[in-house]
Amino acid sequence: MDLQTIKERIASVQSKREYLLSLLEQPNLGTLRIDVNQALEELDELIDEFRRTIPVE
């Protein structure tokens, strides 16, 4: 996998973060809120690790 493909995939994942944030605003989320929070935390860690490994130009 080349660097450009990896960057495109990371950008795609980053765009999905906004959807997870919108889910947290739903009042009827119930116990799924825990899973959404966990997904956001892991997504943020993945993005941070990517940025440390491959600096954005």
N, C-alpha and C positions, 0 to 999 in steps of 0.2 A: 504494500500500500504506500503510495507516495504522499509526501507532505501536504500537497494541495488537497488531496482527498480527505486526509485527516482533519485539516482545517475546516473543510466544508461540513464534515460530519459533526465537529464540535459546534460550529455555528448553528447547525440544525438542532442540536440538543439544547443550546442556549435559548433558542427561540421557543422551545417547549416549556421553559422555566416560567414564562409569563402565564401559561395555562395553569400550571400548578398553583401559582399565586392566586389566580382567580378562583380556583377551587376552594382555597382557604376562606374565601369571603362567603361561601355558601353556608347558610345557617343550619341546613339539614345534613351536614356531612357526618355528624356523629363520630364514631370511633375511627372512621377512615381519616380523620384529621391527623391522627398520629402517623399513619402511613404517608400521607402527603407531606407532612413536616420532615419525615425521614428521607423521603425522595428528594426534597429540596436540599437538605443538608448534604446528601451524597452527591447530588448534581453540582452543588457549589464546590465541594472538595475536588471533584473530577475536573471542573473548569480551572480551579486554582492550580492543580497539579499540572495540567496541560500548559498553562501560562508560564509556570516556573520552568518546565522542561523545554518548551518551544516558545520563546518570546514572540509576541505579536509585533509585526513590522509596522 
